Amino acid sequence: QVLLVESGGGLVQPGGSLTLSCAASGAGAGIYALGWFRQAPGKQRELVAVISRTGRTNYTDSLKDRISLSRDYDKNTIALQMNDLKSEDTAVYYCSSGPWLRSDFVPAFWGQGTQVTVSS
C-alpha cells in the first residue's frame, strides 16, 4: 500500500510557473515508479510525467519542453516543475504510484488530487 499526498496547486497567471510536490509513504513507497496525471473538465485523465525508482523519466510529448520531474529518494517525494503555463494546463493533477513494466507505467495508487488553474 502507498499513501500519496499532493501539494503545490493553486492559481497562476498564464506564462507563470508552478511546482507540484507529492509525498509517498507506506510499504511500497520506495520501490515503485511515481508520476503525475492530470484531468481537465470533460476530458480523460492523461499522463503528464513519470519517474522510475532508478531515475528514468518519461514525459508526455506535448508537455516535455515545459516540465521537469525530479525525485528525492531519501524523502520519497517527487516534484513536478511546470513552466510557461497555459490556460489549457488547467486541471486537477493527481500523483500516482505503481510498477513501470517495460514501457508502460501502471498506476496502482492515487492521491486525492490538487487543482491547478491558469488564468489572468
N, C-alpha and C positions, 0 to 999 in steps of 0.2 A: 504494500500500500504506500502511496506517495501523496502527501498533502502539499498543495501548491497555493501560494498566496501572492497575488499580484499587487503592484503599487506603481504610482507614477502617472496615471492617466489624468486627463483634465482638458481644459480649453486652451487652444493655442491658435495663434493667427497664421494665416497662410504664409508659407515661407519660413516659418519657425521650426524649432527643433524640440524634441521630447525624448526622454529616456524612460522606458518601462522596465521595471525590475520584477523578478519572480524568485521567491524563496521556496526551495523544495525541502521537505522533511519526511521522515519515515524510512522504512526498511529499504526501499528501492531508490532512494533519492540520489545516491552516488553512482548507480550502475546504469541508469537509463539515459537516453538522449532527452534533451529538453528543448522545447520550441515554443513558438508563438503562432497562433492563428488569429484571424480576425473575421468578424461577421458584421457587415453593413446591413441596414434595414432593407428587408425584402430580398436579400441575397444569401447565397450559400456561404457557409464558413469556408475560409480558404487559408492555406498555409502561407505564413509570412517568412519564417526562417526557423532553422533547427540546428542544434549543435550536439554532436555526439559526446560521449564520455571521454573520448580521446582528442576532442577539439576540432574534429571535422565539421565543417559547416555547409549548409545548403540554403540558398536564398531563392525566393521566387523571382523569376526573371524580371517582372515588371517593377520590382522594388529594389533590386540589388545595387543600383547606383546611389540609393539614398539611405540605406540602412546598414547597420553593423551589429552583429550579435557576439557577445562575449560571455565567458563562463568563469566563475570563481569556484574552483573545486574544493577549496577549504571550507567555504561557507555554503556550498550547494546553492548558489544563486546564478541567475543569468540576467543580462542587461541588454535590452534592445535599444540602440541609438537610432533615432529616426530624424532625418534632416529634410529641409525643403518640403515641409508638409503641405499637402494639398487638400482641398475640400473632400476629394474622393477617398482620402485616408480616414475619414470619419467612420468609426466603427467601434464595436466592443472587441477588445483584444483579450484573447484567452491564452494563458500559459498551459502547456501540456507536457506530459512526460510519458515515455514509453520506449519500447525497443526500436532500434533502427536496423531493419533487416535488409541486407543488400542495399538497394537504392530507395527503399520505402521506409519512411518513418510511420510507425503505427502508434498513434496516441492512445494511451490506456487510462490516463488520469488527467483531470481537468481542474483548473482553477475556476473561481467564480466569475472572472472577467473584470476588466477595467475599461471604462468609457474614455475614448479619445474623440474629441470634437475639434475640427479645424474650421474656424470661422472668424471673420473680422467683425 
